Amino acid sequence: MIRGSISLKVKRLRSGARLPQRATQGASGFDLFACIGSPGVTVLGRDPQLIGTGIALEVPPGFDAQIRPRSGLSAQGVGVTLGTIDSDYRGELLVTMYLFGSRSHFEVKDGDRIAQLVVAPLASAQLMDVEDLSPTSRGARGHGSTGV
């Protein structure tokens, strides 16, 4: 069971646009689908491309919606950049896709599952300007310092 359920308003901007949906009951994200006009296919290359979903969202204040990669596409060398949908944005959800690894091209077809949409509550945070931070055993070591 999912706790803290909210209503997320979704508007279809074009015919053929599909509402996001969970692939399984336990999935944390909703699948997002490509909504590509004629000819219904986009060929990805190394340069990032914006792929339309044909939908817009109304994210309630106090919540965060993120576009995240799908692991199945990542395993094939198809990347998706993380994206944030702010609560005051009402435009089309666009997914930035690109290729990595040895793949030279990949076809995205109309209706393909291209990314995930994850919605979560935002933490209320106040920034404090300080002279020092509390010490930890790790300190400032980063970028692989804890192992590969």
Secondary structure as UniProt FT lines:
FT   STRAND          9..12
FT   TURN            15..16
FT   TURN            25..26
FT   STRAND          30..33
FT   TURN            38..39
FT   STRAND          41..44
FT   STRAND          49..58
FT   TURN            61..62
FT   STRAND          63..68
FT   HELIX           71..74
FT   TURN            75..77
FT   STRAND          78..80
FT   STRAND          83..85
FT   TURN            87..88
FT   STRAND          92..99
FT   TURN            101..102
FT   STRAND          106..109
FT   TURN            110..111
FT   STRAND          113..121
FT   TURN            139..140
FT   TURN            145..146
//
